[in-house]
Every structure is written in structure tokens, then in C-alpha cells.
């Protein structure tokens, strides 16, 4: 899982306007419940825990959405829960409806969130699995920079730097020890309980949106 950050003061290349696109913070429990296909009680618990929802609309129709953690967050695949420092935000649980994929909505949604939350926060974090190539591309387009990776060393979560100092910064944020050894690159392999990763380190060819790709081909 790549861990990327963006500071609100970072210079970012402006993205061209997308016709019909608007982004707003959404407090409607029933709308988010319908979009996420979760109960209203689950959505209320998210709001009560300090999570904020943002929805991207195309011509007033929901097209994509995601959440911003302001107090604490969890990464379920790693069974991790971590606190969010004051002045930081963790972006998570993003979805783009299939009919709207490939239009560039995701990076524009991320950028809009950074601008909206910058009144209260300086640094923004986001993570994605290495085989989710579409998400990784959108994150880069939104001006985020990958500084570390979060994966498994054996069965234990570890962080490894991708940029000098990135591992230490991410380790403090997520409360996970930094490792010097190579981590398992592919979460598909790790989740399947394979004893070793089949993709060569740094060259995972798995694609999240293609079930039979890379080591699963």
C-alpha cells in the first residue's frame, strides 16, 4: 500500500475544469447511506466519530465520493487503528461509480477536498493498494507524493520508505514500525496467505480492476 501526502502549501498543477462537476461536503445521512449501501446507523457513527463525507456531482447526479478522517481512522486489511494529529487529515473509502470512471473525477474530488479542508489542516494523507493502478494515478494527478509503503513483513504490518525520511514520517503517523527489509508488494498475495510474494519486488503487475492479472493470471 502506497502512502502519499500533500501539504496545502505544495505547488500543484491546476486541473482543467470538468463540465458539470461540483463537489460539496455532504451531511445527509440518508444520501450517504444509499450511496454506500450501508445502514443509516453506520453512517451516523462515522459522522459522530469526526469523519466528513464529500460527494462529486456531475450535472447534480452523484458520481463519486469519499471520506475525510479528522480524529482517528482504521485500515481494516491491516487491522490497524490510528489517531489523526491536529492539522492532519486522512482521506479514505473513495468510490467512483462505474459509469463515471475514466473522466478524471477522482483527482478533482481529492483536490477539492484539500482546498476545502485547508482552512483547518495543513497535511493530507491517502493510501492505496499497489494493485489499484487507477487510484494511484488519480492520487498523483491530485498532487500527492508517495513517501512510503505499508505492507507486511511476514504477517506483521511494516512501513518502508520510498523517499528519504518518508518511512520515519509515515511510521509516526500510523504507529507502525519502519522496516529495512523488502515488504510483500502485492496485497492479493498477502491476503491469499501465500508464503512468499510472486511478483518481483517493486514490479508488481497485478491490477485491482482485473481479477486475473499479474500473479493471479
MARGU-479671 format. One record per residue: x, y, z of N, C-alpha, C, CB in turn. Coordinates in steps of 0.1 Angstrom, whole numbers, padded with zeros to 4 digits, always signed. Glycine has a CB too. Layout:
XYZXYZXYZXYZ;...
END
This chain:
+0009-0012+0000+0000+0000+0000+0009+0012+0000-0010+0000+0012;+0007+0021-0010+0015+0033-0011+0009+0044-0002+0016+0038-0025;+0017+0050+0006+0013+0061+0015+0017+0074+0008+0018+0060+0029;+0008+0083+0005+0011+0096-0001+0006+0107+0007+0004+0096-0015;+0013+0119+0006+0009+0131+0013+0009+0143+0004+0019+0133+0025;+0002+0153+0008+0002+0166+0001+0000+0176+0012-0010+0167-0009;+0009+0186+0011+0008+0198+0020-0001+0208+0013+0022+0203+0024;-0009+0215+0021-0017+0225+0015-0009+0236+0008-0026+0232+0025;+0003+0238+0011+0012+0248+0005+0020+0243-0007+0021+0254+0015;+0019+0230-0010+0026+0224-0021+0021+0230-0034+0024+0209-0021;+0031+0234-0043+0026+0238-0057+0021+0227-0064+0038+0245-0064;+0009+0228-0070+0002+0218-0077-0003+0223-0090-0010+0212-0069;-0001+0215-0101-0006+0219-0114-0021+0219-0114+0000+0209-0125;-0027+0230-0118-0042+0231-0118-0048+0221-0128-0046+0245-0121;-0059+0215-0125-0065+0206-0134-0076+0214-0142-0072+0194-0127;-0078+0210-0154-0088+0217-0162-0102+0214-0157-0087+0212-0177;-0110+0224-0158-0124+0223-0153-0131+0211-0160-0132+0236-0154;-0139+0204-0153-0147+0193-0159-0161+0198-0160-0146+0180-0150;-0167+0198-0172-0181+0204-0173-0191+0196-0165-0185+0202-0188;-0199+0204-0157-0209+0199-0149-0205+0194-0135-0215+0188-0156;-0192+0194-0132-0187+0189-0120-0188+0199-0108-0172+0184-0121;-0194+0194-0097-0194+0202-0085-0191+0192-0074-0208+0209-0082;-0184+0197-0063-0180+0189-0052-0185+0196-0039-0165+0187-0051;-0191+0189-0030-0196+0195-0018-0194+0185-0006-0210+0200-0019;-0192+0191+0006-0193+0183+0018-0207+0179+0020-0187+0191+0030;-0209+0167+0023-0223+0161+0024-0226+0157+0039-0225+0150+0014;-0236+0162+0044-0241+0158+0058-0253+0150+0058-0242+0171+0067;-0259+0147+0046-0271+0140+0046-0269+0125+0048-0278+0142+0032;-0274+0120+0060-0272+0106+0064-0278+0097+0054-0277+0104+0078;-0290+0100+0050-0298+0091+0041-0291+0090+0027-0312+0095+0039;-0286+0101+0022-0280+0101+0009-0267+0092+0010-0276+0115+0004;-0259+0094+0020-0246+0087+0021-0249+0072+0024-0238+0092+0032;-0260+0069+0031-0264+0055+0033-0268+0049+0020-0276+0055+0043;-0275+0056+0012-0279+0050-0001-0267+0048-0010-0289+0059-0008;-0258+0058-0011-0246+0057-0019-0237+0046-0015-0238+0070-0019;-0235+0045-0002-0226+0034+0003-0232+0021+0005-0220+0039+0017;-0245+0020+0004-0253+0008+0006-0250+0003+0021-0249-0003-0004;-0250+0012+0030-0248+0009+0044-0260+0015+0052-0235+0015+0049;-0262+0010+0064-0273+0015+0072-0271+0029+0076-0275+0006+0084;-0282+0036+0079-0281+0050+0083-0273+0050+0097-0295+0056+0085;-0275+0040+0105-0268+0040+0118-0253+0039+0116-0273+0028+0126;-0248+0032+0106-0234+0031+0103-0229+0045+0099-0231+0021+0092;-0236+0051+0090-0232+0065+0085-0232+0075+0097-0241+0070+0074;-0242+0074+0105-0243+0083+0117-0230+0081+0126-0256+0081+0125;-0226+0068+0128-0215+0066+0136-0202+0072+0130-0213+0050+0138;-0201+0072+0117-0190+0078+0110-0190+0093+0113-0190+0075+0095;-0201+0099+0111-0202+0114+0114-0199+0117+0128-0216+0119+0110;-0204+0109+0137-0202+0111+0152-0187+0110+0155-0210+0102+0160;-0180+0101+0148-0166+0099+0150-0157+0109+0144-0162+0085+0145;-0163+0120+0137-0155+0130+0131-0151+0128+0117-0143+0132+0139;-0157+0118+0110-0155+0116+0096-0164+0126+0088-0157+0102+0092;-0159+0131+0077-0166+0140+0069-0167+0134+0055-0159+0154+0068;-0179+0135+0049-0182+0130+0036-0181+0141+0025-0195+0122+0035;-0175+0138+0014-0176+0147+0002-0181+0139-0010-0161+0153+0000;-0189+0146-0017-0195+0139-0029-0193+0148-0041-0211+0137-0027;-0189+0141-0052-0187+0148-0065-0200+0146-0073-0174+0143-0073;-0205+0156-0079-0218+0155-0087-0214+0159-0101-0229+0164-0081;-0220+0152-0111-0220+0156-0125-0234+0159-0129-0214+0145-0134;-0236+0172-0132-0250+0177-0135-0260+0173-0124-0254+0171-0149;-0255+0175-0112-0264+0173-0100-0267+0158-0097-0277+0180-0102;-0260+0149-0104-0261+0135-0101-0248+0130-0094-0264+0126-0114;-0249+0122-0083-0237+0117-0076-0229+0109-0085-0241+0109-0063;-0216+0111-0086-0207+0104-0095-0196+0097-0087-0201+0113-0105;-0192+0103-0076-0181+0098-0068-0181+0104-0054-0167+0101-0074;-0175+0097-0044-0175+0102-0031-0163+0096-0023-0188+0099-0024;-0161+0102-0012-0150+0097-0003-0152+0104+0011-0136+0100-0009;-0143+0099+0020-0144+0104+0034-0131+0110+0039-0148+0092+0043;-0132+0119+0049-0120+0125+0055-0121+0122+0070-0120+0141+0052;-0110+0116+0075-0109+0113+0089-0102+0125+0096-0102+0100+0092;-0108+0130+0107-0103+0142+0114-0098+0138+0128-0113+0153+0115;-0102+0127+0133-0098+0123+0147-0090+0110+0147-0110+0122+0156;-0096+0100+0141-0089+0087+0141-0094+0079+0128-0092+0078+0154;-0086+0069+0124-0090+0061+0112-0086+0047+0114-0084+0068+0100;-0090+0039+0105-0087+0024+0106-0083+0020+0092-0098+0016+0112;-0074+0010+0091-0072+0003+0078-0075-0012+0081-0057+0005+0073;-0087-0016+0076-0092-0029+0080-0083-0040+0076-0106-0030+0075;-0077-0039+0064-0069-0050+0059-0057-0053+0068-0065-0047+0045;-0053-0043+0075-0041-0044+0084-0045-0045+0098-0032-0032+0082;-0058-0044+0101-0063-0045+0115-0057-0034+0123-0061-0059+0121;-0056-0021+0117-0049-0010+0123-0059+0001+0126-0038-0005+0114;-0057+0007+0138-0065+0020+0141-0054+0030+0146-0075+0017+0153;-0055+0042+0141-0045+0052+0144-0052+0066+0146-0034+0053+0134;-0046+0074+0155-0051+0087+0157-0046+0097+0147-0047+0092+0171;-0054+0107+0144-0050+0118+0134-0045+0130+0142-0063+0121+0125;-0033+0134+0140-0028+0146+0147-0036+0158+0143-0013+0148+0144;-0036+0168+0152-0042+0181+0148-0035+0187+0136-0042+0191+0160;-0042+0192+0127-0036+0198+0115-0034+0188+0104-0023+0204+0118;-0037+0175+0106-0036+0165+0095-0050+0160+0092-0027+0153+0100;-0051+0154+0080-0063+0147+0076-0059+0134+0069-0072+0156+0067;-0068+0124+0070-0066+0111+0063-0078+0109+0054-0064+0099+0073;-0075+0107+0041-0086+0105+0031-0088+0091+0029-0083+0113+0018;-0100+0086+0028-0103+0072+0027-0116+0068+0021-0101+0065+0041;-0118+0056+0017-0131+0050+0012-0136+0058+0001-0141+0050+0024;-0128+0059-0010-0133+0066-0022-0139+0056-0032-0121+0074-0028;-0150+0061-0038-0157+0053-0048-0161+0062-0060-0170+0046-0042;-0158+0057-0072-0164+0064-0084-0173+0054-0091-0152+0068-0094;-0185+0058-0093-0195+0049-0100-0189+0045-0114-0208+0056-0101;-0192+0032-0117-0186+0027-0130-0189+0035-0142-0192+0013-0132;-0201+0041-0143-0205+0049-0154-0197+0062-0155-0220+0052-0154;-0190+0066-0144-0183+0079-0144-0168+0077-0144-0187+0087-0133;-0163+0064-0144-0149+0062-0144-0142+0066-0157-0146+0047-0141;-0129+0070-0155-0122+0074-0167-0124+0089-0171-0125+0065-0178;-0131+0096-0164-0134+0110-0167-0125+0120-0160-0149+0113-0164;-0118+0115-0150-0109+0124-0142-0116+0130-0130-0104+0135-0151;-0127+0124-0126-0134+0130-0114-0126+0128-0101-0148+0123-0113;-0120+0116-0100-0113+0113-0087-0103+0123-0083-0107+0099-0088;-0093+0126-0092-0083+0136-0088-0089+0150-0085-0072+0137-0098;-0099+0153-0092-0106+0166-0089-0113+0166-0076-0115+0170-0101;-0119+0155-0072-0125+0154-0059-0115+0155-0048-0133+0140-0058;-0104+0148-0050-0093+0149-0040-0088+0164-0038-0081+0140-0044;-0086+0170-0050-0081+0184-0049-0091+0193-0043-0078+0189-0064;-0104+0191-0045-0115+0199-0039-0115+0197-0024-0128+0196-0045;-0113+0185-0020-0112+0182-0005-0101+0189+0001-0111+0167-0003;-0089+0189-0005-0077+0195+0001-0080+0210+0003-0065+0193-0008;-0086+0216-0008-0089+0231-0007-0099+0234+0004-0094+0236-0020;-0109+0225+0005-0120+0228+0015-0115+0226+0029-0131+0218+0013;-0106+0216+0031-0102+0213+0045-0089+0221+0049-0098+0198+0046;-0084+0228+0039-0071+0236+0042-0074+0247+0052-0066+0241+0030;-0086+0251+0055-0089+0261+0065-0085+0256+0079-0103+0266+0064;-0085+0243+0080-0083+0237+0093-0070+0228+0094-0095+0229+0098;-0066+0223+0082-0055+0213+0082-0044+0218+0072-0061+0200+0078;-0032+0213+0075-0020+0216+0066-0016+0203+0058-0009+0220+0075;-0017+0191+0064-0011+0180+0057-0022+0169+0055+0000+0174+0065;-0022+0163+0043-0032+0154+0039-0026+0141+0035-0041+0159+0027;-0032+0130+0040-0026+0116+0038-0037+0108+0030-0023+0109+0051;-0032+0099+0022-0040+0090+0015-0032+0077+0011-0047+0096+0002;-0039+0066+0011-0032+0053+0008-0040+0045-0002-0029+0045+0021;-0033+0037-0010-0040+0028-0019-0031+0015-0021-0042+0035-0033;-0038+0004-0023-0031-0009-0026-0023-0008-0038-0042-0020-0026;-0012-0015-0039-0003-0013-0051-0009-0018-0064+0010-0021-0048;-0019-0027-0063-0025-0032-0075-0037-0024-0080-0030-0046-0073;-0040-0013-0072-0051-0004-0076-0045+0007-0084-0059+0001-0063;-0042+0004-0097-0034+0014-0105-0042+0026-0108-0030+0007-0118;-0055+0025-0110-0063+0037-0114-0063+0046-0102-0078+0032-0117;-0065+0041-0090-0064+0050-0078-0051+0057-0077-0068+0042-0066;-0040+0050-0079-0027+0055-0077-0025+0067-0087-0016+0045-0079;-0029+0065-0100-0028+0075-0110-0036+0088-0106-0033+0070-0124;-0048+0086-0101-0056+0098-0097-0050+0105-0085-0070+0093-0093;-0044+0098-0076-0037+0104-0064-0025+0113-0069-0033+0093-0054;-0018+0107-0078-0006+0115-0083-0011+0128-0091+0002+0107-0093;-0022+0127-0098-0027+0138-0106-0032+0149-0096-0038+0134-0115;-0036+0145-0084-0041+0155-0074-0030+0161-0066-0051+0148-0065;-0018+0158-0070-0006+0165-0063-0001+0158-0051-0010+0178-0060;-0005+0146-0049+0000+0138-0037+0013+0131-0042-0010+0128-0032;+0022+0129-0032+0035+0123-0035+0037+0111-0025+0047+0133-0032;+0040+0099-0031+0042+0087-0024+0055+0088-0016+0041+0075-0033;+0054+0087-0003+0067+0088+0005+0071+0074+0012+0065+0098+0016;+0061+0065+0013+0064+0052+0019+0054+0042+0015+0064+0054+0035;+0057+0030+0018+0048+0019+0015+0044+0012+0028+0053+0009+0005;+0032+0007+0029+0027+0000+0041+0023-0014+0036+0015+0007+0048;+0030-0024+0042+0026-0038+0038+0030-0047+0049+0034-0042+0024;+0033-0060+0045+0036-0070+0055+0050-0074+0054+0026-0082+0053;+0056-0076+0066+0069-0083+0067+0066-0096+0075+0080-0075+0074;+0065-0107+0067+0059-0119+0073+0044-0117+0075+0066-0123+0087;+0039-0117+0087+0025-0115+0090+0023-0102+0097+0019-0126+0098;+0033-0094+0099+0032-0082+0107+0033-0069+0098+0044-0081+0117;+0024-0059+0100+0025-0047+0092+0038-0039+0095+0013-0038+0095;+0044-0034+0084+0056-0026+0085+0055-0015+0075+0068-0035+0083;+0063-0005+0077+0064+0007+0068+0079+0007+0062+0060+0020+0074;+0080+0010+0049+0093+0012+0043+0093+0024+0035+0096-0001+0034;+0104+0032+0036+0105+0045+0029+0106+0043+0014+0117+0052+0035;+0099+0052+0007+0101+0053-0007+0109+0066-0010+0087+0054-0014;+0109+0076-0001+0117+0088-0002+0125+0089+0011+0108+0100-0005;+0136+0096+0010+0144+0097+0022+0136+0104+0033+0157+0106+0019;+0136+0098+0045+0128+0103+0056+0113+0100+0056+0130+0118+0057;+0108+0095+0045+0094+0092+0043+0089+0081+0053+0091+0088+0029;+0098+0071+0055+0094+0060+0064+0092+0064+0078+0105+0049+0063;+0101+0073+0083+0100+0078+0096+0088+0086+0098+0113+0086+0100;+0085+0095+0089+0073+0103+0090+0060+0095+0090+0072+0113+0078;+0059+0085+0081+0048+0076+0080+0046+0067+0092+0048+0068+0067;+0058+0063+0097+0058+0054+0109+0052+0062+0121+0072+0050+0113;+0055+0074+0123+0049+0082+0134+0034+0084+0132+0056+0096+0135;+0030+0086+0119+0016+0089+0117+0008+0076+0119+0014+0093+0102;+0012+0065+0115+0004+0053+0115+0007+0044+0127+0006+0045+0102;+0018+0047+0134+0021+0039+0146+0026+0025+0142+0009+0038+0155;+0032+0023+0131+0037+0011+0126+0053+0011+0125+0031+0007+0112;+0060+0001+0129+0075+0002+0129+0080+0003+0114+0080-0011+0135;+0091+0009+0113+0097+0010+0100+0106-0002+0098+0105+0024+0099;+0107-0006+0085+0115-0018+0082+0125-0015+0072+0106-0030+0076;+0136-0022+0072+0147-0020+0062+0146-0031+0051+0160-0020+0069;+0139-0042+0055+0138-0053+0046+0127-0051+0035+0136-0066+0053;+0128-0058+0024+0117-0057+0014+0104-0062+0020+0121-0065+0001;+0093-0055+0017+0080-0059+0021+0073-0067+0010+0072-0047+0026;+0062-0073+0014+0054-0080+0004+0047-0070-0005+0044-0090+0010;+0050-0070-0018+0045-0059-0027+0030-0061-0030+0053-0060-0039;+0025-0073-0030+0012-0075-0035+0002-0079-0024+0012-0085-0046;-0008-0071-0022-0018-0075-0011-0026-0086-0016-0027-0063-0008;-0028-0088-0029-0035-0100-0033-0028-0113-0028-0036-0100-0049;-0015-0113-0029-0007-0125-0024-0009-0126-0009+0007-0124-0029;-0007-0114-0002-0007-0114+0012-0021-0119+0018-0004-0101+0018;-0032-0114+0012-0045-0118+0016-0048-0133+0013-0056-0110+0009;-0042-0138+0003-0044-0152-0001-0036-0162+0008-0040-0155-0015;-0027-0156+0016-0019-0164+0026-0007-0171+0019-0028-0174+0032;-0003-0166+0007+0008-0172+0000+0021-0170+0008+0010-0167-0014;+0030-0180+0009+0041-0179+0018+0051-0169+0013+0048-0192+0019;+0051-0165+0001+0060-0155-0005+0054-0148-0016+0074-0161-0009;+0058-0136-0019+0052-0128-0029+0057-0133-0043+0054-0113-0028;+0048-0135-0052+0052-0140-0065+0056-0129-0075+0040-0148-0072;+0052-0117-0072+0056-0105-0080+0070-0101-0075+0046-0094-0079;+0079-0098-0085+0092-0094-0082+0091-0080-0074+0101-0092-0094;+0100-0079-0064+0099-0067-0056+0100-0054-0064+0111-0067-0045;+0090-0045-0062+0090-0033-0070+0084-0034-0084+0103-0027-0071;+0080-0046-0088+0075-0048-0101+0062-0056-0101+0085-0055-0110;+0053-0053-0091+0040-0060-0091+0032-0056-0103+0033-0056-0078;+0027-0066-0111+0020-0063-0123+0005-0067-0121+0025-0072-0134;+0001-0068-0108-0013-0071-0105-0021-0058-0107-0015-0076-0091;-0034-0059-0111-0042-0048-0114-0055-0051-0106-0045-0046-0129;-0059-0041-0097-0070-0043-0088-0083-0045-0096-0072-0030-0079;-0084-0039-0108-0097-0040-0116-0096-0051-0126-0099-0026-0123;-0086-0059-0125-0085-0071-0134-0082-0083-0126-0074-0069-0146;-0092-0091-0122-0090-0102-0113-0079-0112-0117-0103-0109-0112;-0078-0114-0130-0067-0124-0135-0056-0116-0141-0074-0134-0144;-0048-0110-0133-0036-0102-0138-0025-0105-0129-0040-0087-0139;-0013-0102-0134-0001-0104-0125+0000-0118-0120-0001-0094-0114;+0002-0119-0107+0005-0132-0100-0008-0141-0100+0010-0130-0086;-0019-0135-0103-0032-0142-0103-0035-0147-0117-0043-0134-0097;-0027-0143-0127-0030-0147-0141-0029-0162-0143-0021-0139-0151;
END
